[in-house]
Amino acid sequence: MRDILAEIVKHKQQEVAERKSLYPVKLLEQGIYFGTPSVSLKQYIKHKGKSGVIAEIKRKSPSKGDINPYVSVERTSIGYMQAGASALSVLTDKSFFGGSSEDLTTARKFNFCPILRKDFVIDEYQVIEAKSMGADAVLLIAAILPPGKLKSLCAFAHSLQMEVLLEVHDGEELKDNLGAMPDVVGVNNRNLKTFEVSTELSQKLIHGIPSEWVKVSESGIGSPAVAAALRALGFDGFLIGELFMQSSRPEMAAMEFIRELARLEKTRAHEGH
């Protein structure tokens, strides 16, 4: 079985070195979004009037190949927000996911909500890059970062007034990185080595996350019923990409999902009384 994650990281190291020489930090700091205040991802996920859904723009993946390569970022991102999503996640990795920094900047231009830069961050440079694209938060993946490095990247993002979504895949990664003080903890139900998915992982790990922290379940949330069950366990939000992107109109798929999730939760609350 090829280790896709190791391949991505190796490629990312070369890519970052190349981008540093092409776009120096001084240049990135002059971008129009670099000085703008960030919108809080954790506050929007917890916001009572929102769904907790972080809706993702994802053109392709290493495991599935093309998902929606010609998606309109403008139409989809605006539609996601109108559907009641709490935030946007935009994949900016080109080689493996078909994304780009332009995708994120386009989403920023048309939306006020928090935007997460979804990429494989291994260097401070990518955090500066994220800020200059208009991102409010960055993803830090425990599986590719030693705890010390993750902690310093987290502190660096905070110094730029950005938030961090820490992504974990097992109890050890969770335990090793709680000291980094991320803003949101995401449990990725996808094994990044094999790309197999099971939401049982979220059910297992939720008990290890401090109760006051904002908790998100990522990947493999195939229906509103699954999301409702995870919410009942204590998850505040859900990162959903493929499920929506497989539709020719991802924003419509998101709207139906969010509507049904609200209906299920209303029924559950009613039955609880």
C-alpha positions as CSV (number, residue, x, y, z in Angstrom):
1,M,0.0,0.0,0.0
2,R,1.5,3.3,-1.0
3,D,1.8,5.8,1.8
4,I,0.1,8.8,0.2
5,L,0.8,11.1,3.2
6,A,4.5,10.6,3.0
7,E,4.4,11.3,-0.8
8,I,2.4,14.5,-0.2
9,V,4.8,15.8,2.5
10,K,7.9,15.1,0.4
11,H,6.3,17.0,-2.5
12,K,5.3,19.8,-0.2
13,Q,8.8,20.3,1.0
14,Q,10.0,20.9,-2.5
15,E,7.0,23.1,-3.3
16,V,7.5,25.3,-0.3
17,A,11.2,25.8,-1.1
18,E,10.2,26.8,-4.6
19,R,7.5,29.2,-3.5
20,K,9.8,30.9,-1.0
21,S,12.1,31.9,-3.8
22,L,9.3,33.0,-6.1
23,Y,7.2,34.9,-3.6
24,P,9.3,36.2,-0.7
25,V,7.6,36.9,2.6
26,K,7.9,40.7,2.1
27,L,5.8,40.3,-1.1
28,L,3.1,38.2,0.7
29,E,2.8,40.8,3.5
30,Q,1.8,43.4,0.9
31,G,-1.2,41.3,-0.2
32,I,-4.6,43.1,0.2
33,Y,-5.8,40.6,2.7
34,F,-2.7,40.4,4.9
35,G,-3.7,43.3,7.1
36,T,-7.4,42.5,7.4
37,P,-8.8,41.2,10.7
38,S,-9.6,37.5,10.9
39,V,-13.1,36.1,11.4
40,S,-13.2,33.5,14.2
41,L,-13.7,29.9,13.1
42,K,-14.5,28.6,16.6
43,Q,-17.1,31.3,17.2
44,Y,-18.9,30.6,13.9
45,I,-18.9,26.9,14.6
46,K,-20.5,27.4,18.0
47,H,-22.9,30.1,16.8
48,K,-26.5,29.1,17.6
49,G,-28.0,30.3,14.3
50,K,-25.5,28.3,12.2
51,S,-25.3,24.6,11.4
52,G,-21.7,23.9,12.5
53,V,-21.0,22.6,9.0
54,I,-17.6,23.6,7.5
55,A,-18.4,23.2,3.8
56,E,-15.4,22.3,1.7
57,I,-14.4,23.1,-1.9
58,K,-12.4,20.1,-3.1
59,R,-11.8,19.4,-6.8
60,K,-10.2,16.0,-6.5
61,S,-8.4,13.7,-4.1
62,P,-5.6,11.1,-4.2
63,S,-8.0,8.3,-3.4
64,K,-11.0,9.3,-5.6
65,G,-9.4,11.1,-8.5
66,D,-11.5,13.9,-10.0
67,I,-14.5,14.8,-7.9
68,N,-15.7,18.1,-9.3
69,P,-12.7,19.6,-11.2
70,Y,-14.5,22.5,-12.9
71,V,-16.5,23.7,-9.8
72,S,-17.3,27.4,-9.7
73,V,-15.8,28.6,-6.5
74,E,-17.8,31.8,-6.5
75,R,-21.2,30.2,-6.9
76,T,-20.4,27.3,-4.6
77,S,-18.9,29.3,-1.8
78,I,-21.8,31.9,-1.8
79,G,-24.3,29.0,-2.0
80,Y,-22.7,27.2,0.9
81,M,-23.1,30.3,3.1
82,Q,-26.7,30.8,2.0
83,A,-27.4,27.2,2.8
84,G,-26.4,27.9,6.5
85,A,-22.8,26.6,6.6
86,S,-20.7,28.0,9.5
87,A,-17.5,28.3,7.6
88,L,-15.7,27.4,4.3
89,S,-12.7,25.0,3.9
90,V,-10.8,25.5,0.7
91,L,-8.1,23.0,-0.5
92,T,-5.1,24.9,-1.9
93,D,-2.9,21.9,-2.7
94,K,-2.6,21.7,-6.5
95,S,-0.7,18.4,-7.1
96,F,-2.9,16.0,-5.2
97,F,-6.2,17.9,-4.7
98,G,-6.4,20.2,-7.8
99,G,-6.8,23.3,-5.6
100,S,-5.0,26.6,-5.7
101,S,-4.5,29.8,-3.7
102,E,-6.8,31.5,-6.3
103,D,-9.6,29.3,-5.1
104,L,-9.2,30.6,-1.6
105,T,-8.8,34.2,-2.7
106,T,-12.0,33.9,-4.8
107,A,-13.9,32.5,-1.9
108,R,-12.7,35.4,0.3
109,K,-13.7,38.0,-2.2
110,F,-17.3,36.9,-2.1
111,N,-17.8,35.8,1.6
112,F,-17.4,37.3,5.0
113,C,-17.4,34.0,6.9
114,P,-14.3,32.2,8.3
115,I,-12.3,30.4,5.7
116,L,-9.9,27.5,6.6
117,R,-6.9,27.0,4.4
118,K,-6.8,23.2,3.9
119,D,-3.3,22.1,3.0
120,F,-0.4,20.2,4.4
121,V,1.3,22.9,6.5
122,I,4.9,22.1,7.4
123,D,6.4,25.6,7.5
124,E,5.8,29.1,8.9
125,Y,5.9,30.4,5.3
126,Q,2.6,28.6,4.5
127,V,0.9,30.3,7.4
128,I,2.0,33.7,6.1
129,E,0.8,32.6,2.7
130,A,-2.6,31.6,4.1
131,K,-3.0,35.0,5.7
132,S,-2.1,36.7,2.4
133,M,-4.7,34.6,0.5
134,G,-7.4,35.8,2.9
135,A,-7.6,32.7,5.2
136,D,-8.7,33.1,8.8
137,A,-7.5,29.7,10.0
138,V,-5.0,27.0,9.0
139,L,-5.1,23.2,9.4
140,L,-2.3,21.6,11.3
141,I,-2.1,17.8,10.8
142,A,-0.6,16.0,13.8
143,A,0.3,13.0,11.6
144,I,2.9,15.0,9.7
145,L,4.2,17.3,12.4
146,P,6.3,16.5,15.6
147,P,4.5,18.0,18.6
148,G,7.2,20.7,19.1
149,K,6.9,21.9,15.5
150,L,3.1,21.8,15.7
151,K,3.1,23.8,18.9
152,S,5.4,26.5,17.3
153,L,3.3,26.7,14.1
154,C,0.2,27.1,16.3
155,A,1.8,29.9,18.2
156,F,2.9,31.5,15.0
157,A,-0.6,31.4,13.5
158,H,-1.9,33.0,16.7
159,S,0.7,35.8,16.4
160,L,-0.9,36.6,13.0
161,Q,-4.3,36.6,14.7
162,M,-5.3,33.4,12.9
163,E,-6.9,30.3,14.4
164,V,-5.8,26.7,14.1
165,L,-7.7,23.5,13.5
166,L,-5.7,20.7,14.9
167,E,-6.4,17.5,13.0
168,V,-5.8,14.1,14.8
169,H,-6.3,10.5,13.8
170,D,-5.7,8.7,17.1
171,G,-5.5,9.0,20.9
172,E,-1.8,9.4,20.9
173,E,-1.8,12.4,18.5
174,L,-4.5,14.0,20.6
175,K,-2.7,13.5,23.8
176,D,0.7,14.7,22.4
177,N,-0.7,18.0,21.0
178,L,-3.3,19.3,23.5
179,G,-0.5,21.6,24.9
180,A,-0.3,23.4,21.5
181,M,-3.6,25.1,22.5
182,P,-5.3,24.9,19.1
183,D,-8.7,26.7,18.7
184,V,-10.6,23.7,17.2
185,V,-9.8,20.0,17.4
186,G,-10.8,18.0,14.3
187,V,-11.0,14.2,14.4
188,N,-10.3,12.9,10.9
189,N,-12.2,9.7,10.4
190,R,-10.0,9.0,7.3
191,N,-6.8,7.0,7.7
192,L,-4.4,9.2,5.9
193,K,-2.2,6.2,5.0
194,T,-4.9,4.0,3.5
195,F,-7.6,6.6,3.0
196,E,-10.2,4.2,4.5
197,V,-13.0,6.0,6.5
198,S,-14.9,5.2,9.7
199,T,-16.8,7.6,12.0
200,E,-16.2,5.2,14.9
201,L,-12.9,7.0,15.3
202,S,-14.8,10.2,16.3
203,Q,-17.0,8.3,18.7
204,K,-13.8,6.8,20.3
205,L,-11.8,10.0,20.6
206,I,-14.4,12.6,21.7
207,H,-13.9,11.6,25.3
208,G,-10.2,12.6,25.2
209,I,-10.9,16.1,24.1
210,P,-11.4,18.7,26.9
211,S,-15.1,19.5,27.1
212,E,-14.6,23.3,26.7
213,W,-12.8,22.9,23.4
214,V,-14.6,23.2,20.0
215,K,-14.8,19.8,18.4
216,V,-15.2,18.9,14.8
217,S,-15.6,15.5,13.1
218,E,-14.1,15.3,9.6
219,S,-14.5,12.9,6.7
220,G,-17.0,10.1,6.1
221,I,-20.1,11.9,7.3
222,G,-22.3,10.4,4.7
223,S,-25.7,11.6,5.9
224,P,-27.5,14.2,8.2
225,A,-28.3,11.3,10.5
226,V,-24.6,10.5,11.1
227,A,-24.0,14.2,11.8
228,A,-26.9,14.3,14.2
229,A,-25.6,11.3,16.1
230,L,-22.1,12.8,16.3
231,R,-23.6,16.1,17.6
232,A,-25.5,14.2,20.3
233,L,-22.1,12.8,21.4
234,G,-20.7,16.3,21.8
235,F,-19.3,17.4,18.4
236,D,-19.9,21.1,17.6
237,G,-19.2,20.8,13.9
238,F,-18.5,18.7,10.8
239,L,-16.1,19.2,8.0
240,I,-17.8,18.0,4.8
241,G,-16.4,18.0,1.3
242,E,-16.8,15.0,-0.9
243,L,-20.4,14.4,0.0
244,F,-21.3,17.9,-1.4
245,M,-18.7,18.1,-4.1
246,Q,-20.0,14.8,-5.8
247,S,-23.1,16.8,-6.7
248,S,-23.1,18.9,-9.8
249,R,-24.5,21.7,-7.5
250,P,-22.6,21.3,-4.2
251,E,-24.4,24.2,-2.7
252,M,-27.8,22.6,-3.2
253,A,-26.5,19.3,-1.7
254,A,-25.3,21.3,1.3
255,M,-28.6,23.1,1.6
256,E,-30.6,19.8,1.7
257,F,-28.1,18.3,4.2
258,I,-28.2,21.3,6.6
259,R,-32.0,21.5,6.4
260,E,-32.4,17.8,7.2
261,L,-29.8,18.0,10.0
262,A,-31.8,20.9,11.6
263,R,-35.0,18.8,11.3
264,L,-33.5,15.8,13.0
265,E,-32.1,18.0,15.8
266,K,-35.4,19.7,16.3
267,T,-37.1,16.3,16.6
268,R,-34.5,15.0,19.0
269,A,-34.8,18.1,21.2
270,H,-38.6,17.8,21.2
271,E,-38.4,14.1,22.2
272,G,-36.0,15.0,24.9
273,H,-38.6,17.3,26.6
